[in-house]
């Protein structure tokens, strides 16, 4: 299983964490895992669905997109929207 250390943030909040995540999983799977790990639901933060923006490389991923296919790697910033 390939992994990367990425910076995860939640759009519209000041939440930002460095996390090691697998990159051979879908956007949906990573969104569910991040929401659970950061306990987003109990903080009354609304995330629109299974969509992320990325920086380094720049991209917009959704649903069943696999992170690795979009070159997510160490240093990528992932923004849940």
N, C-alpha and C positions, 0 to 999 in steps of 0.2 A: 504494500500500500504506500503510494507516494504521499508525502506530506509537505506542507509549506508553513512558514511562520508569517502570518499576515496581520495587518491592523484592521480590526473590525469596528465600525461605528454605526450608529443608528441615526438616520436622517432626522433632523429637527431636534436632536438632543445633544447633550455634551458627553454621552457615553462613547468611550473609545478604549479598546483593549487589544493587546497583542496576544494572539492565540496561534497555537499550532493546530492545523486542521488537515484532514485528508483532502487531496485534490482530485481524486478519482471518483467523486460522488457528485450528485446533482445539486443544483441550486436549492431545490426544494428540501433535500436532506440536510444541507448545511444551514439553511434558514431555521428549520425545526430545531436542530442541535444548538445553534447559537441562542435562539429564543429561550430554550430550556436552560442552557448554561448560565445565561445572564439574567434569568428570571424576569424576562420582559413582560409577560402577562400580568404579573402582580404589581408592576410599576405603572400600570394604566397607560402604556405606550402603544399606539396603534401602528402596526406595520401593514401595508396595503396588500401584501400577498407574498408570493415567492419571486421577488425581483431584487436584484442587486446591481449597483453600479460598481465598477472597478477603476482604480487608478494604478498605473504601472504594471500591466498595460491598461489603457483606457478601454472600457467596454460596458455593455448593458446586457446582463444575462437574466434568464427567466426559467422557471419551472424545471424542465428536464435537461437543461444545458449542463454539461459536465465541465467542472472548473478547469480541469487539465487541458481540455480542448481549446480553451480560451487563454492559455498560457499563464494562468494564475501560478505565482511562484513566491519565493521568499521576498518580502518587501512590498507585496501587493497590498493595496488598501481596498477593503470590501465595505461598501456602504449599503446597509439594508434600508430599503425605501418602502 
